[in-house]
Amino acid sequence: MPPPPPSLGRARRRAAQAFDEALDDAELVAARTALAQGRWQDTRALLVRTGDDWDRRGHRLTVLARESYCAAWAREWLLAEPESGDASALLALAQVRRALRGKDKPARAREACREAAERVPADPTPWLGLLLLECAQGAEGDVVRLFEQVRTRYADHHHAHHLVVAWLAERRVRAGPDPLHEVYDFANWAAEQAPADSPLAILPVVAHAERYRTLAVAGHEPPDPVASGHWVGRRARQVMKVAFDWWLEWEHEGHPRRLVDLNFLAHAKVCEGRGAEAAALFHRIGDHVTDAPWSYPDRDARTAFRTARAAALGTA
């Protein structure tokens, strides 16, 4: 038998403290609430509606998979519908999350992802699950191979590109700052090869923040990102300007992970000292703060976000 749903009191307290990975996806929030009560049929309907919108499918499955009860209810769903590719993908991502938390063996997560990939060969999401796992603990060759598996199925996969940027940013960190580091080359390449309306245009900004994180943790940058000077060099300013100008022209506000990008861009503008531009972004973000990059390198993300927002909006 699956475990009972969590106490509503505990769930409310946890929700008040945690960042909501669902962002502004109200349908996802509703399905997650139903899944917590064992009503996996709502998740089934959600994923049917999502179809082959691969960025949205990956976003929704990874968010659902974060919940501790997810694996149990995904198994219940598979018992009812043994051939369901959606149930198999949900179980695979849930197993990955369990492995990342040390609650299960990585081998079981890899097996679940491979089974899901076999059921729906066109779906990049099981490969995203494997990429999540290998970026955390795998060998370099595995990360590159899995990223290519995702790109083969959907070349502009948003989450996969972010994972690889964060992983690349940690390479050769002992050598200290390097304006020619490969993470910048990768991010620029990805932004250039993506379609004009792709949010991968923001990836060079993400690379800049991820590289700061690794350098600050290693002691090569100050722990205060605003004081670090990491965002004020000529090259950095050009990257930020191009990304902000692109955002001003962007007409596709429905991307499921756009608020991740807007948080990175607002953080960059704060660090760059561009308060008016940061204010425009804060208005668009609203209360949908993300842990990264406001927590970099070791800060309370909510406090950092609120302080920066108040300063930019003149409400401090």
Beta strands, then each sheet from edge to edge (+ up, - down):
end
